[in-house]
Amino acid sequence: MTDTPTQAPQQDTGASNAKIVYILYLVSLIVGLTGIVGVVMAYMYKGEATAWVQDHYRWQIRTFWIGLLYSCIGLALTFIGIGFIILLATAIWFIIRCVKGYQCLEKRQPLPNSGSWLF
Protein backbone atom coordinates (compact mmCIF):
# COMPACT_ATOMS: atom_id res chain seq x y z
CA MET A 1 0.00 0.00 0.00
CA THR A 2 1.24 3.41 -0.84
CA ASP A 3 0.09 6.31 1.15
CA THR A 4 -0.13 9.54 -0.70
CA PRO A 5 0.71 12.48 1.46
CA THR A 6 -2.22 14.73 2.00
CA GLN A 7 -1.60 18.36 1.47
CA ALA A 8 -3.12 20.97 3.67
CA PRO A 9 -5.53 23.17 1.75
CA GLN A 10 -3.78 26.23 0.48
CA GLN A 11 -4.92 29.40 2.06
CA ASP A 12 -5.38 32.38 -0.19
CA THR A 13 -2.68 34.66 1.21
CA GLY A 14 -4.16 37.60 -0.61
CA ALA A 15 -7.44 37.18 1.23
CA SER A 16 -5.80 36.75 4.62
CA ASN A 17 -3.67 39.85 4.06
CA ALA A 18 -6.74 41.81 2.98
CA LYS A 19 -8.44 40.69 6.19
CA ILE A 20 -5.50 42.03 8.19
CA VAL A 21 -5.76 45.37 6.37
CA TYR A 22 -9.45 45.69 7.32
CA ILE A 23 -8.58 44.97 10.95
CA LEU A 24 -5.71 47.48 10.89
CA TYR A 25 -8.05 50.11 9.48
CA LEU A 26 -10.59 49.60 12.25
CA VAL A 27 -7.86 49.68 14.90
CA SER A 28 -6.59 52.93 13.35
CA LEU A 29 -9.67 54.71 14.67
CA ILE A 30 -8.11 54.28 18.12
CA VAL A 31 -4.37 53.95 17.49
CA GLY A 32 -3.98 55.99 14.32
CA LEU A 33 -0.78 54.72 12.75
CA THR A 34 -2.12 51.27 11.91
CA GLY A 35 -4.06 52.77 9.01
CA ILE A 36 -0.78 53.75 7.35
CA VAL A 37 0.54 50.22 7.83
CA GLY A 38 -2.69 48.91 6.32
CA VAL A 39 -2.53 51.04 3.18
CA VAL A 40 1.13 50.13 2.65
CA MET A 41 0.18 46.44 2.92
CA ALA A 42 -2.67 46.95 0.45
CA TYR A 43 -0.30 48.52 -2.07
CA MET A 44 2.30 45.78 -1.52
CA TYR A 45 -0.01 42.79 -1.93
CA LYS A 46 -2.36 44.15 -4.58
CA GLY A 47 -0.31 42.93 -7.54
CA GLU A 48 0.07 39.32 -6.42
CA ALA A 49 -3.53 38.69 -5.38
CA THR A 50 -6.33 37.04 -7.31
CA ALA A 51 -8.77 39.29 -9.18
CA TRP A 52 -11.50 39.32 -6.53
CA VAL A 53 -8.98 40.06 -3.77
CA GLN A 54 -7.45 42.86 -5.87
CA ASP A 55 -10.93 44.37 -5.83
CA HIS A 56 -10.75 44.43 -2.03
CA TYR A 57 -7.30 46.02 -2.07
CA ARG A 58 -8.61 48.72 -4.41
CA TRP A 59 -11.51 49.33 -2.00
CA GLN A 60 -9.09 49.54 0.94
CA ILE A 61 -6.74 51.96 -0.81
CA ARG A 62 -9.64 54.19 -1.83
CA THR A 63 -11.07 54.02 1.69
CA PHE A 64 -7.78 55.23 3.15
CA TRP A 65 -7.26 58.15 0.77
CA ILE A 66 -10.88 59.33 0.70
CA GLY A 67 -11.03 59.03 4.49
CA LEU A 68 -7.84 61.05 4.80
CA LEU A 69 -9.30 63.73 2.52
CA TYR A 70 -12.54 63.96 4.51
CA SER A 71 -10.59 64.02 7.79
CA CYS A 72 -8.39 66.89 6.61
CA ILE A 73 -11.46 68.85 5.52
CA GLY A 74 -13.10 68.12 8.88
CA LEU A 75 -10.01 69.20 10.81
CA ALA A 76 -9.76 72.41 8.80
CA LEU A 77 -13.40 73.23 9.50
CA THR A 78 -13.35 72.49 13.24
CA PHE A 79 -12.63 76.15 13.86
CA ILE A 80 -16.07 77.12 12.60
CA GLY A 81 -17.81 74.21 14.31
CA ILE A 82 -18.95 72.15 11.34
CA GLY A 83 -15.72 70.13 11.32
CA PHE A 84 -16.81 67.96 14.23
CA ILE A 85 -19.86 66.83 12.28
CA ILE A 86 -17.69 66.07 9.25
CA LEU A 87 -15.22 64.10 11.39
CA LEU A 88 -18.04 62.08 12.96
CA ALA A 89 -19.58 61.38 9.54
CA THR A 90 -16.16 60.36 8.22
CA ALA A 91 -15.62 57.92 11.10
CA ILE A 92 -19.05 56.35 10.51
CA TRP A 93 -18.40 56.16 6.75
CA PHE A 94 -14.99 54.56 7.41
CA ILE A 95 -16.44 51.92 9.75
CA ILE A 96 -19.24 51.05 7.31
CA ARG A 97 -16.79 50.61 4.43
CA CYS A 98 -14.50 48.40 6.50
CA VAL A 99 -17.34 46.22 7.77
CA LYS A 100 -18.91 45.92 4.31
CA GLY A 101 -15.57 44.98 2.78
CA TYR A 102 -14.81 42.48 5.53
CA GLN A 103 -18.20 40.82 5.08
CA CYS A 104 -17.69 40.44 1.33
CA LEU A 105 -14.19 39.12 1.95
CA GLU A 106 -15.52 36.49 4.36
CA LYS A 107 -18.01 35.40 1.68
CA ARG A 108 -15.08 35.29 -0.78
CA GLN A 109 -16.85 37.72 -3.09
CA PRO A 110 -15.67 40.89 -4.82
CA LEU A 111 -17.24 44.14 -3.76
CA PRO A 112 -20.24 45.21 -5.86
CA ASN A 113 -18.83 48.68 -6.64
CA SER A 114 -15.23 49.04 -5.52
CA GLY A 115 -14.83 52.37 -7.31
CA SER A 116 -17.55 54.09 -5.31
CA TRP A 117 -16.94 56.99 -2.94
CA LEU A 118 -19.85 55.92 -0.75
CA PHE A 119 -20.71 52.42 0.41
FENWO-V243142 format. One record per residue. N is the residue number from 1. RES is the residue in one small letter. PSI is psi in radians with two decimals (NA if undefined). Layout:
# FENWO-V243142
<<N | RES | PSI> <N | RES | PSI>>
This chain:
# FENWO-V243142
<<1 | m | 2.34> <2 | t | 2.26> <3 | d | 2.21> <4 | t | 2.29> <5 | p | 2.36> <6 | t | 2.37> <7 | q | 2.49> <8 | a | 2.50> <9 | p | 2.36> <10 | q | 2.34> <11 | q | 2.42> <12 | d | 1.78> <13 | t | -0.52> <14 | g | -0.72> <15 | a | -0.68> <16 | s | -0.62> <17 | n | -0.65> <18 | a | -0.63> <19 | k | -0.71> <20 | i | -0.68> <21 | v | -0.76> <22 | y | -0.74> <23 | i | -0.74> <24 | l | -0.66> <25 | y | -0.78> <26 | l | -0.65> <27 | v | -0.49> <28 | s | -0.33> <29 | l | -0.40> <30 | i | -0.81> <31 | v | -0.72> <32 | g | -1.06> <33 | l | -0.31> <34 | t | -0.40> <35 | g | -0.65> <36 | i | -0.73> <37 | v | -0.72> <38 | g | -0.78> <39 | v | -0.59> <40 | v | -0.75> <41 | m | -0.72> <42 | a | -0.74> <43 | y | -0.68> <44 | m | -0.75> <45 | y | -0.08> <46 | k | -0.74> <47 | g | -0.47> <48 | e | 0.14> <49 | a | 2.86> <50 | t | 2.93> <51 | a | -0.76> <52 | w | -0.50> <53 | v | -0.58> <54 | q | -0.60> <55 | d | -0.71> <56 | h | -0.71> <57 | y | -0.70> <58 | r | -0.78> <59 | w | -0.75> <60 | q | -0.74> <61 | i | -0.78> <62 | r | -0.66> <63 | t | -0.75> <64 | f | -0.93> <65 | w | -0.69> <66 | i | -0.71> <67 | g | -0.69> <68 | l | -0.72> <69 | l | -0.88> <70 | y | -0.65> <71 | s | -0.71> <72 | c | -0.72> <73 | i | -0.76> <74 | g | -0.74> <75 | l | -0.70> <76 | a | -0.53> <77 | l | 0.07> <78 | t | -0.41> <79 | f | -0.42> <80 | i | 0.11> <81 | g | -0.51> <82 | i | -0.30> <83 | g | -0.60> <84 | f | -0.65> <85 | i | -0.72> <86 | i | -0.72> <87 | l | -0.70> <88 | l | -0.78> <89 | a | -0.65> <90 | t | -0.73> <91 | a | -0.74> <92 | i | -0.78> <93 | w | -0.77> <94 | f | -0.79> <95 | i | -0.78> <96 | i | -0.77> <97 | r | -0.70> <98 | c | -0.76> <99 | v | -0.75> <100 | k | -0.78> <101 | g | -0.73> <102 | y | -0.71> <103 | q | -0.76> <104 | c | -0.63> <105 | l | -0.72> <106 | e | -0.57> <107 | k | -0.05> <108 | r | 0.77> <109 | q | 2.62> <110 | p | 2.83> <111 | l | 2.53> <112 | p | -0.64> <113 | n | 1.41> <114 | s | -0.21> <115 | g | 0.06> <116 | s | 2.63> <117 | w | -0.29> <118 | l | -2.13> <119 | f | NA>>
